[in-house]
Amino acid sequence: MTLVEVLLTAIVSSATVSAVLVFALKRYLGGQIDWHFKRRELEYESARRSRDQISEHYLSQRLGIYPEISQLVYRLRNAVNDGMSRPHIAQWDDEFVTLCGELTDGLFRWEYFLPKPLFRQLHDFKRAVQNMLVFYDIRTRPDELDREQAYIEALDRMRPVAATINRLHGEITAAISLETPAGR
């Protein structure tokens, strides 16, 4: 064998071995890379499904409490407006006190599910209703029941509180409305 043949044989055999090694290495590394990315893809998909389930549960809870909030705020506003039109505290709806308690209890249950601005509005509404409740409590004491003039004067002082309750009722109702206002 001549030197050229030996060199050619060495080059061909080296090229063949290199090609086989490159092919095997490429298959091995390609499989490892594919598995690495497939595993990451599965992890991300699992995390996305978990987030979607949590979001769905969160939204379901929020939508479930909106009717309760709407009804309670509406009934409290109506009780206040009705009471403010009465000539005597004894004519106020006794349910007013119960509704105030329901609102306070509800705020503790709803806080996690409500957007912060809506929660603040509800909290302000609760404070205004509680101010009205203090007025109601004082005026329903036995020694105050026969003081009609004091009731009328106190009622006039409570009109701004009633106005706040009416304003917040509108804001809360708009905030929980599922309809999108025009222009958004």
N, C-alpha and C positions, 0 to 999 in steps of 0.2 A: 504494500500500500504506500502510496506516495504521500508526501507531506500535505498536499492539497486535499487529498481524499480524507486523510486523518482530520485535518482542520474542518473540512466540510461535515464529516460525520460528527465531530464534536459540536459544531455549531448547530446542526440539525437536532442532535440529541439534547443539547442544552435548551434550544428553543422549544422542543417538544416537552421537556420536563418543566420548563418555565410556564408554558401554556397550560399544562395540566395543573400545576400548582396555582397559577392565577385563577383558572376556572374553579378549582376546588375552594380556594380562599374566597373568591367572589361569591360562590354559593353559600359558604359558611357565614361570611360576614353579612351578606344580603339577608339570610334567614335571621341572624341575630338582630339586625337593624329592623327588619319587618316585625319581629316579635316584640322588640322594645317599643316601637311606635304603636303596634296593635294593643299592647298592654296599656300604654298611656291613653290611647283612644278609648279603651274600655273604662278606664278610671274616670276620664272626663265625662263620658256618657253617663256613668253611674252617678257622678256628682251632679250633673245637669238634671237627671231624672229626680234626684232627691230635692234639688232646689225647686223644680217645677211642682213637685208634690207639696212641698211646704208652702209655696206661693199659692197654689190652688186651695189648700186648706185655709190659709190666711185670708184669701179673698172670699172664700165661702163663709167664714166666720163673720167677716166684716159685712157682707151683704145680708147675712142672717140677723145681725143686730140693728141694721138701719131701720127696718120697720118698727122695731121696739122703741128706738130713739125717737123716731118721727111721731109715733103715737103718744109717747110720754110727754114730749115737749109740747105737742099740740094740746093735750089735755090740761097740762099745767098752765099754759098761756090762757086757755079758755077759762079755767077756774079763776085765775087772777082777774081777767077782764070782767067776768061775771061778778065776782066779788066786789070789784071797784065800782060797779054800777049799783050795788045794793045800799039801801039807806041805813042798814044796821049790820053789825058784824055777825049776828046770829043767823043771818040769811046767807052767809057764805057756805059753799059746798064743803061738807065735812071730809070729802075725799081729797081735798087739797093737801092735808097733812100727810096722808098715805102716799100720795103721788110724790111729794117732796122726798120722803124716805126711799121710795123706789128709784128716784133719780140719783140720789147719793150712792145707794148700793150699786146701781148700774154703772156709775162712773168707775168704780173699782174693777168691775168685770170687763168693761170695754176698753180700758186705757191701753192695753197692749195692742189691740186691733185697730185703733183709730189713728188717723194721721194727726200729728201734733197740733196743727191749726184748728182742726175740728174739735179735738179734745179741749183745747183752751177755750173755744167758744162755749162748749158744753159746761165747762167748769165755771165760766163767767155767768152763764145762764143759771147754774145751780146756786151761785152766790146771790144773785138777784132774787131768786125764788126763796132762798133762805132768809134774806132780808124781809121779804114779804111774810114769811112764816113767823119771824120774830114779831112783826106788827100784829099778825093774827093772834099769836100767843098772848101778847100783852092785852089786846082788846077783848079777848074772850075770858079774861080773869073775872071772877064774880064782882069784885069792886069796880071794874071798868065797864061792865055791861050796860049800866044805866046812864053812862056819861055820853050822851049822843053828840053833844057839841065837840067834845074831845075826840070822838071817833071821826067826825067830819073834818076837823082840822088835821088830824093824823092822816086821814085818807088823802087829803090834798098834798101833804108832804110825801106820800108814797107814789104819787102819779109819775114822777121821773123814773122810779124803779119799775113801774108797770110798763113805761115806754121802753126801757132797756130790755125787759122781758120780751116785748113784742118785736123789737129790732133783732134781738138775738134769735128769736124763733125763726124769723125770715132768713137770717144768715145760715143757721143750722140746716134748715130745710133745703136751702139752695146747695149747701155743701154736700148733702147726702143724696141729692137728686142724681139719678142715673142718666138723665138726659144731658147732653153736652150743649151748653149755650151756643147760640149762633156766633160765628166769627172766631171760634177757637179751632 
